[in-house]
Amino acid sequence: MLNNIGLPGLLLIAVVVLVLFGRGKISSLMGEVGKGITSFKKGINEGEQQLKDDKADDVADIPQPEVDTKDKV
């Protein structure tokens, strides 16, 4: 159904939205969308960093086998 919209259809939709909501409302909405995207990216980066830290802690908690330093002859 939405496969045949094309560029003219998208422009028509954009004009109708602009007329209905006005420039000020749309710009404030886009500002909020930008803040949301920034917050989402920050959350993703913090989550990845926490996973890396947890993985490093888990590796550090694994006991290392004792190495025999005596010469075996």
MOUR-V559694 format. One record per residue. N is the residue number from 1. RES is the residue in three letters. OMEGA is omega as a letter, one per 40 degrees, with the letter a starting at -180 (* if undefined). Layout:
n:N res:RES omega:OMEGA
n:N res:RES omega:OMEGA
This chain:
n:1 res:MET omega:a
n:2 res:LEU omega:a
n:3 res:ASN omega:a
n:4 res:ASN omega:a
n:5 res:ILE omega:i
n:6 res:GLY omega:a
n:7 res:LEU omega:i
n:8 res:PRO omega:i
n:9 res:GLY omega:i
n:10 res:LEU omega:i
n:11 res:LEU omega:i
n:12 res:LEU omega:i
n:13 res:ILE omega:i
n:14 res:ALA omega:i
n:15 res:VAL omega:a
n:16 res:VAL omega:i
n:17 res:VAL omega:i
n:18 res:LEU omega:i
n:19 res:VAL omega:a
n:20 res:LEU omega:a
n:21 res:PHE omega:a
n:22 res:GLY omega:a
n:23 res:ARG omega:a
n:24 res:GLY omega:a
n:25 res:LYS omega:a
n:26 res:ILE omega:a
n:27 res:SER omega:i
n:28 res:SER omega:i
n:29 res:LEU omega:i
n:30 res:MET omega:i
n:31 res:GLY omega:i
n:32 res:GLU omega:i
n:33 res:VAL omega:i
n:34 res:GLY omega:i
n:35 res:LYS omega:i
n:36 res:GLY omega:i
n:37 res:ILE omega:i
n:38 res:THR omega:i
n:39 res:SER omega:i
n:40 res:PHE omega:i
n:41 res:LYS omega:i
n:42 res:LYS omega:i
n:43 res:GLY omega:i
n:44 res:ILE omega:a
n:45 res:ASN omega:i
n:46 res:GLU omega:i
n:47 res:GLY omega:i
n:48 res:GLU omega:i
n:49 res:GLN omega:i
n:50 res:GLN omega:i
n:51 res:LEU omega:i
n:52 res:LYS omega:i
n:53 res:ASP omega:i
n:54 res:ASP omega:i
n:55 res:LYS omega:i
n:56 res:ALA omega:i
n:57 res:ASP omega:i
n:58 res:ASP omega:i
n:59 res:VAL omega:a
n:60 res:ALA omega:a
n:61 res:ASP omega:a
n:62 res:ILE omega:i
n:63 res:PRO omega:a
n:64 res:GLN omega:i
n:65 res:PRO omega:i
n:66 res:GLU omega:a
n:67 res:VAL omega:i
n:68 res:ASP omega:a
n:69 res:THR omega:i
n:70 res:LYS omega:i
n:71 res:ASP omega:i
n:72 res:LYS omega:a
n:73 res:VAL omega:*
